[in-house]
Amino acid sequence: MTNVDAAVFRQLCGRFATGVVILTTTGEDGHPVGMTANTFTSVSLEPPLVSVNVDHLADMHRHLARASSFAINVLESRQEALSRRFAGEHANRFEGVGYRLGKTGLPLLDGVLATLECDIHARFEAGDHTIIVGRVVGGSTGDGRPLLYYRGGYFDHPPA
Ligand SMILES: Cc1cc2nc3c(=O)[nH]c(=O)nc-3n(C[C@H](O)[C@H](O)[C@H](O)COP(=O)(O)O)c2cc1C
């Protein structure tokens, strides 16, 4: 059997509604780095594991290859602009963005629904992405509504 073509694959996966997260860690020069992702999922309860899939071509892939920890910031419905910024070209994605350093020193974004601080537990190669498995060592929650992503668009409530 041959593979479905890329456009069909996108359409199929796009029917699965997700939240949106920004992965953050500390870059080689000590500055915070971050990238928008929607491939976040919980993996295991004991130990508490989560995963994200990162494109080999993303700068974040290089950062996470040498990092020992990263944070997952779950976006609130009013943070679409933040999602766009951390998914696109910007000279300094953190410019004017509020954040604090967590107990592990990771950059944690202000105003998010949750932050999960993770030690990197495992990495698995899968096609053109790496599955990064994180062991959750800390976290906090906030209030608000989730930012949703569906069929390539953003929503602040479940779409029809
Ligand atoms: C809603 C949304 C979800 C995304 N999810 C992922 C993802 O899970 N993994 C990934 O590697 N890229 C994902 N991307 C694409 C990256 O955010 C984008 O390629 C980004 O520019 C990579 O940044 P970097 O090269 O600075 O790391 C997503 C983009 C959007 C808008």
The ligand as an SDF file (V2000), in Angstrom:
LIG
                    3D

 31 33  0  0  0  0  0  0  0  0999 V2000
   -1.0400   25.2510   16.0200 C   0  0  0  0  0  0  0  0  0  0  0  0
    0.3550   24.8250   15.6510 C   0  0  0  0  0  0  0  0  0  0  0  0
    0.8470   23.6140   16.1130 C   0  0  0  0  0  0  0  0  0  0  0  0
    2.1440   23.2010   15.8050 C   0  0  0  0  0  0  0  0  0  0  0  0
    2.6040   22.0050   16.3020 N   0  0  0  0  0  0  0  0  0  0  0  0
    3.8670   21.6200   16.0720 C   0  0  0  0  0  0  0  0  0  0  0  0
    4.3670   20.4170   16.6830 C   0  0  0  0  0  0  0  0  0  0  0  0
    3.6900   19.7410   17.4470 O   0  0  0  0  0  0  0  0  0  0  0  0
    5.6490   20.0660   16.4030 N   0  0  0  0  0  0  0  0  0  0  0  0
    6.4520   20.8140   15.5790 C   0  0  0  0  0  0  0  0  0  0  0  0
    7.6110   20.4330   15.3870 O   0  0  0  0  0  0  0  0  0  0  0  0
    6.0050   21.9730   15.0030 N   0  0  0  0  0  0  0  0  0  0  0  0
    4.7390   22.3850   15.2510 C   0  0  0  0  0  0  0  0  0  0  0  0
    4.2670   23.5580   14.7070 N   0  0  0  0  0  0  0  0  0  0  0  0
    5.1490   24.3350   13.8320 C   0  0  0  0  0  0  0  0  0  0  0  0
    6.1870   25.1600   14.6030 C   0  0  0  0  0  0  0  0  0  0  0  0
    5.5750   25.9660   15.6060 O   0  0  0  0  0  0  0  0  0  0  0  0
    6.9300   26.0840   13.6200 C   0  0  0  0  0  0  0  0  0  0  0  0
    7.5280   25.3060   12.6180 O   0  0  0  0  0  0  0  0  0  0  0  0
    7.9600   26.9600   14.2950 C   0  0  0  0  0  0  0  0  0  0  0  0
    8.3170   28.0150   13.4270 O   0  0  0  0  0  0  0  0  0  0  0  0
    9.2260   26.2180   14.6560 C   0  0  0  0  0  0  0  0  0  0  0  0
   10.0320   27.1250   15.3540 O   0  0  0  0  0  0  0  0  0  0  0  0
   11.6010   26.9340   15.5560 P   0  0  0  0  0  0  0  0  0  0  0  0
   12.1880   26.5310   14.2100 O   0  0  0  0  0  0  0  0  0  0  0  0
   12.0940   28.2590   16.0530 O   0  0  0  0  0  0  0  0  0  0  0  0
   11.7900   25.8700   16.5920 O   0  0  0  0  0  0  0  0  0  0  0  0
    2.9760   24.0000   15.0040 C   0  0  0  0  0  0  0  0  0  0  0  0
    2.4730   25.2360   14.5230 C   0  0  0  0  0  0  0  0  0  0  0  0
    1.1980   25.6310   14.8490 C   0  0  0  0  0  0  0  0  0  0  0  0
    0.6890   26.9550   14.3340 C   0  0  0  0  0  0  0  0  0  0  0  0
  1  2  1  0
  2  3  1  0
  2 30  2  0
  3  4  2  0
  4  5  1  0
  4 28  1  0
  5  6  2  0
  6  7  1  0
  6 13  1  0
  7  8  2  0
  7  9  1  0
  9 10  1  0
 10 11  2  0
 10 12  1  0
 12 13  2  0
 13 14  1  0
 14 15  1  0
 14 28  1  0
 15 16  1  0
 16 17  1  0
 16 18  1  0
 18 19  1  0
 18 20  1  0
 20 21  1  0
 20 22  1  0
 22 23  1  0
 23 24  1  0
 24 25  2  0
 24 26  1  0
 24 27  1  0
 28 29  2  0
 29 30  1  0
 30 31  1  0
M  END
$$$$
